Amino acid sequence: MGLLGVRKDGRFIGSLTGLRFVAAATVAVGHGALALRHDWLAQLVAQISSIGMTLFFVLSGFVLWLNYAESFSTKPFTGAMRSFAIARIARLYPMYAVVVLGIVGLKGGDPRALGFVLTMTQAWFPALDDKMLVAVIPSIQHLWSISVEFFFYLLFPFICIGLAGVRRLTTVMLLAIVNMLAFAVAIFVFFRYGSTFLESVFPLPADNGMQWLTYYAPYLHVAQFLAGCLVAMAYLERAAKPVSRGEQGGVTVLFWLSVVGLALLPVLLFFQPRLPHDYLAIEIAVRLGEVAFFSVIMLGASRYGLARFLSWRAMIIGGECSYSVYLLHPFLMRIAMVGTSDIVTVPEFVLRLCLFVAVTTAVAWGAYSLVEAPSRAWLRRVMGTSAPRDVLRAT
C-alpha cells in the first residue's frame, strides 16, 4: 500500500480512470442519440447523459478526497489551499479556455454571458435578462457542468475541515445516510416550492427557471459530490484491512445489483414525463439510486477488484482524455450523421454512436496530448507545484 492506501499494482487508479471514460462516453452517446433519431428509442438512450453527469460529480468527490483531503489536515491551510487551487485550475482551465475562446471567436456570443463563462460561474446564477444564463451562448451550453465542478472546488476545503475528525466507518456510513436523506428533502423542496421562489425573484419562464434550479445549478449536485467524498473515506478506512471471502462475495452481489439498477434508471427517466402524478417520486428515486449505485460500484472497482475491464489500457487512455471528450463532443456530433439514410435503423444507430464515441475519443486524445496535458504541466511547473503522483500514477 502507498499513500492513501492506493494499490501499487495500479488497478485502483485504472478503475477510476476507466470510470471517467464511461462517464464521458455516456454523456456523448446520450447527446448523439437525439441527433440521429427522433423516436422513443433515441429519447430512451438520451436519458443516460444525465446519469453520466452524476457519475462525474460523485467520482469528482471520490478522487479529490483521495488526492487532497490529507493535505488539509496535515499542512497549514494556506499552503494546502494554494497547492489545491493551482492543481485544479491547471487541470480545468487551459483546455476550457481554448474551447470557449475558439467557439465564441467562430460563432460569437453575448460578451456579458462570456464573462460568466470565462469565470466558470454561469451555472451559479439563473438568468441574464430574461434568458437562462447557461443557454445564452447555446454552442457552449454543455459547459454548465464545469461551472458546477468549479463550485465544488470552492466548497471542498471546507468539507475537508468539517470532516477532518471523522475516522470510524460507522460514522462515515451514518453521514452518508444523512446526506442521502438531506438530498431527498432538498429535491422535494426544490421541486415543490422552487417555481414559487423563482417567480418572485427572477424573470424567467417557469419551465426554464425550474430546469436551472433542479438541473443546471450546482446546489442540488452538492449532495452527489459529498457522497463521493464519503465513499472515499469509507475506502480509506478499509484499505489496509484484508478482504474476507464473505465480504468479497457480499460486495460482488451488491456491485452487480447496482449495475442492473443503473441500467433501469434511464427507463424510469423515459417514463417520468408520461407519469405526471409520479414525477417527483421518480425524480427522488432516480437521483438517490444514482448516488447509491455509483457509490457501490466505485468501492467494488477500487477495493474489491471488480469490473477489471475498467483498467484495460484502452479504458485508461479514454479516461485520461475524458475531459477533452466532454468538452469537444458537441462539436463533433455531425460525424455521427454523415451519410445517414432517411430512416436510421437500429443497427445503424448503434454503429454510428460507437463510431461517434471512437472518433471523438481520438480527437480528444490529440487535444489532450497537444493542449491539455502540456498546459497543465507548464502551469504546475511555473507555480511550483506537482501532481499527486503517488495517487494518480497508472502502471
N, C-alpha and C positions, 0 to 999 in steps of 0.2 A: 504493500500500500504506500502511496505517496501522499503529498499534501492533500488535505480534504478527503482522504480515503479513496482517491481515484485509482483505479486499477492500472498497473503498469503495462498490462497487455494491450492497452489502447481500446479495449472493447467498449468501455463506458463512453468515451468521447465519440467513438464511432457510432454508437446507437443514437446519441443526442444529435450528432451532425446529420445522420440519416433521417431523423425525425424532422429536422429543419427542412430538408428537401421534400419530405412528404407534405409538410405544411404549405410550402411554396407551390408544389405541383397541384395540390387540391384546389388552391385558390385559382391557379391558371386554368385548370380544367373546368371549374365552375363558371368562370367568366367566358371561356371559349365556347362552352356548350350553347349558350344563347346566341352566339354569332353564327352557328351552323344550322340550328333548327329552332323552331318557334312553337313546338308542341309540348305535350306533357312530359315527354322523356327529357327534353332539354331543361325544362323547369325543375324536374326532379334532380338531375345531375347538378344544376346550378346551385342547389342548396348546400353542396359540400364546401363551397367557398367560405361561407360564414363559419363553418366548423373548422376549416383550416386556419382562419384568423384566430379562433380560440386557442388552437394548438400553439400558434405563435406566441400568444400572450402568456399562457401557462408555462411554456418552455422558456420564455424570457425570464420569468421569475426563478425558475429552477436553475438556469445557467448563471444568472447574476449572483444568486446566493452562493453557489459553489465557488465562483471566482472571486467575489469581492467582500462577502459578509465578514469573513475572518479579519480582514484588514481594518474594518471599522471597530472591531472590539480589541484589537491588539496594537493599533497605531494611533497617533494623535489624529483627531478628527479632520483637521485642516489638511494634513498630509494624505490621509486616506481619501478624502474628498477630491483633492487635486488629481491624484492618480486615477480615480474612478472617472472623473469628468473628462480628463484627457483621453482615456481609453475609449469611452463611449462616444465622444464626439468624433474621434478618429475612426471609429467603427461605422458610424452612421452618415456623417455629414458630407464627405467628399463626393461619393457616388450620388448621393441625394442631390447635392448642388448641381452636379453635372447634368442630371436628368431634368431638374426643374428649369435651369437656365437654358438648356438646349431646347426643350419643348416649348417653353414660353417664347424663346427667341424665334422659333419657327412659326408658331401658331398665334402668339400674342396672348394677352391676358390682362385683367384689371390690375394695375400696379398696387392698388390698396390691398387686394387679396394676396398679391405676390409677397408683400411684406409679412403677412401672417405665415405664408407657406415657407418662406426662407428662414423664419424663426421657429418653424415647426410647431406653431400654435394654432393652426387652422381648425383643428378639431375641438379646441377648448371652448370656442365661442360659437353661438348658434347662427348668427346671420350677419350679412353685410348688406345694408339697405334692406330689401325685402326678399333676399335670396339666401338659401343655406350656404354658409361660408365655404364649406368643403367642396361645394359644387360650382362656385363662381368661376373657376377655371376648370372646365369639365375634363380636359385631357389629362390632368394630374389629380383628379378626384381621389384615385386609389391611394394617394399618399397620406390620407387621413390616418391610416394605421401607424405610420411613422410618427405622426404627431402624438398619438396615444402612447407609443413607446417612449417618446421623449418625456411625456408626463410621468411615466413610471420611473424614469431615471431620476427625476426630481424628488420623487417620494422615497426611493429606495434607501438612501442613507438614514432616513428617519424610521423606516421599517426595521433596519438593522439595529438601530438604537433601542427601539421598542421591544425587540425580540432577543436582545443580547443575553438576557439571563435565562432563557429557556433552554433546558438541556434534556429533560426527560421525554421519552417517546409518548407517554400518556398525555403529557401537557401539550405536545405538538398535535396529537390526534384530537384533543379537546378543542384546541384553537382552530383546527381545520373544520370541525363540525360547526363551531360558532361562526366561522367565516361563511360556510355554506348557508346557514340559517339567515345570517345578515344579508347575504346575496339574494336569497329568496324574498326576503322582506323588501329589499331595495327594488327588485324587479316589480313586485306588486305595487309599491308606492309610485314608482316611475310611470307604470302603465295606467294605473288607476287615476292618479292626480296630476300627472305631468302635463297633459294638454291644458288643464285649467291654469296651471302656473305659467306656462308659456304664453297663453293668450293674454295674460295680464302684464307680461313683461316684454315680450319680443313680437315684432310684427311679421311673424312667419305664418304661412298657411299651416293649418293644423297637422296635415299629414307630414309635411316636411319637418315641422318642429318636433314631432314625436320620433320621426326617423333619426333626427340628430340626437335627441336626448337618449334614446334607447339603443342606438347602434353606433353612431359615429363619435359621440362624446366619450371621453375617457372614463367618466365617473363610474359607470356600471362595470367596466372592464377591470377596475382595480381589484375586485374580488378574484378574478381569474389570475392576475399577476401574483397576488398574495398567496393563492393556492399553490402556485409553482414554488414560491419561497418555502412554504411549509412542507411540501413534498421533498424538497432538497434537504430540509432539516431532518426529516424522517430518514432519508437515505444516509445522511452522515451519522446519525445515531446508530444505525445498524451496520455501517460499512465494515467495521473491524471485527464484527461477530461472525462466527461460522454459520452457514446456512444449513439448517436441518432438512431431512428428507420431507418431513411433514410441511414445513414452511415452504419449501420449493413447490411441492405439489399444490398447496393451497393457493399460492400466488399464481401458479400456472393456470389454474381454473379461473381465478378472477381476471387474469390477463385476457384470456380468450373470450370470456363473457363480456369484457369491456370492448373488445374488438367487435363482437356481434352487436353490442349496444350502440356503438358508434355508427355501424352500418345502417341501423334502423332510424337513427336521428334524422337524416335527410327525408325519410318518408314522412315522419311527423311534421317537419317543416313544410313539406309539399302540401299536406292536407290542412295545415294551420289556417290559411285564408278561407278555406272551404268550410271550416267549423268555427264560425264566429263566437258561438257560446262557449267554446272550449279554448279560445285563442290564448288567454292568459295562462291557463293551466298548462297548455302545450309549451308556451314560452318558458315557464319556470322549469318544467320537466326537461326540456332540451338543454337549457343553459346549465342547470345543475348536473345533468347527465354528462355533458361535455367535460366539465371540470373533473368529475369523479372518474370517468373512464380514462381521460388522459393522465390523471394522477397515477392510476394503477399501471397504465402502460409504461409511463416513464420509470416507475420503480421496477417493473418487470424487465424492462430492457436494460436497465443500468445495473442493478444489484444482482438480478437473477439470470442474466444472460439469455433472455427470451428474445424472439424476433431477431436472430443473428443477421438476417439479410440487411438490417439497418446499418451494419458495419461493413458491408461489401464496399469495395473501392469505388464503384460507380455511384453508390449512395453517398459516400463521403464527399466525392467530387461535387455531386449535386448539392449537398448541404453546404459546402464551402462557398458556393456561388449562389446560394438560395436568396440572399438579399438582392442581388442583381436580377435573379429570376423574377422576383416580385416587382421590382422597380420597372423592369423593361417589358414584362409580358403583355400589357395592354397595347403597346406599340407594335408588337409582332403578331397580333391576332389575325391579321389578314393572311398570314401564312396558312392558317387552318382553312381558309376559304378559297384559296387559289384553285381554280378549275372545278369548283363544286358543281354538281348537277342540280337541276331544279328541285329534285326530291333527294335529300341525303338519306340513304339507307342506314340502318343501324350499324352494320359492319363498317361502312364508310365513316360514319360518325365517330366510332371508337378509334378507327385507324387515324383519322385526321386529328383527333385530340391527342393521341400518342405522339404523332408527328409534331404537333404544335409544342408539346412539352419538350420533346427532344431537341428541336431547333432552338427554342427559347433557352434551354439549358446550355447549348453550345455557344450561343451568342453571349449569354450571361457569363460563361466561363472566360470568354475573351475579355469582357468588361472587367471581370474580377481580376484577371491576370494583368491587364494593362492599366487599369484605373484604381479599382477598389483596394486591392492588397498593397500596391506600391505607395499610394497616397496615405493609407493607414500607417504603414511602417515609417514613412517620412515624418508624419506628424508626431508620432510617438518618439521618434529619434530626436526631433527638434525640441520637443517638450521635455525630454529626459526621462521618459517612462518606457516600460516594456510590457508586452502582453504576458498574462499569467500562464506561461508555457507549461508549468507543472500540471495545470488543469487542462489546457487546450491542446496539448500536443497529441496528434493522432499517429499511430505507428502501424 
